[in-house]
Structure formats: structure tokens, C-alpha cells
Amino acid sequence: MIDDDPEALHCLLEILYTKTYAFTGSVVGSLHHTDAEWIELVKRHAEIFSLADKYDIKKLKQLARTRLAIAHDGSYARLLRKYLR
């Protein structure tokens, strides 16, 4: 656990108590992200998924996979809209 991302570990503990997880910071709570913020959001969910896989926490892995797909789809759609105008 010493080499794991501290925020990812926080999310791991949070899901054990609350059945969900949330991030803190500027990347959360807005539908109007910059490209860099979308990339950061995808990266954070991927880190959570990796940690859940490492410690075999199925519920966290499933939730992270779902949120990763949503974040990825949102960032991909944003980039398409930006470059196909």
C-alpha cells in the first residue's frame, strides 16, 4: 500500500464504508471540463480501477470501470466536437 496513490486509497476506504467514492478538487462537479481536466478524470478512475484489481475489491472495480467508461466517453465526445467543427 505504500506505493499506492493516496487519493486512490482514500476512495478504496470510502467505498468500504459508503458503497461509493468521490474525488475532491477542481476536476469534480462540473460538466464543463477542459481537455486536460477530462484526461485527469479518466486517469483518476483508471487508478481506482487498478487499485481495486490489485486488492480484488469487486464492487470498487465495477464502479470504477463504469465511471471510467463514462469519463472516457465524455472526453472522447468533447474532443470530437472540438475537432469536427
N, C-alpha and C positions, 0 to 999 in steps of 0.2 A: 504494500500500500504506500510505501514511502515514495515511490516513483510515479504514483498516480496524480492526475490533475486534482488540485484541492476542490475546485468547484464541482468537478465530476463526482468526487467522493461525497460532497455535500448532497448532491442530487441522489446518490445511492442511498444515503441515510434517510433523506427526506421521503423517498418512496416507501421505505420500510415502515414509516410512521403515518404517512398521509395518503398513500396509494397513488401519488403523482409527484411530479417535480417541476420546478420553475427556475429560470435563470434570473440573475439580477443584472442591472446595468443598462446601457443605452440600446442594446440590441433587442430588448424585450418591450412588448407593449405597444408596438406601432406597426401599422401595415405599410408604412411609407419608409422603407429601409433603403439606404444607399446600396450600391453593388457590394461594397466592402462589408457592410453590415449583414447582408444576406449570406455572404461567404462565411463570415464569423458564426452566424447562426447555424449553418449547415455543419461547420466544423465542430461546434459545441455538441450538437446532437450526435454526431459521429463519435466523439469522445465518450459520451454517455453510453452509446451502444457498445463500444469496445470494452468499457469497464464492466457493463452488465454481462457481456460474453465472458470476460475474464473470470468473474466471480459467479457465473452461472445463475444470474438472477433473471428468471424468465419474464416476469411481469415488467421489469425495467427494460429489458431487451426489447420486448414487444412495443412498449410505449415509445422508446427511443427510435425504433425502426419507423413507426407511424409518423412521429414528429419529424424525423429526418426526411422522409418522403415528402411531407407537406412543405417543409422548408426548401427542399431541393426543387420541387415543382414550382414554388413561388419565385425562387431565384432564377430558374430557367425561363419561366414566363416573363419575368421582368426584363431579362436580357434580350429575349426575342422581341418584345415590344420596342425596346430601345433601338435595336439594330435593324428592324424591319420597317421602320417608319419611312 
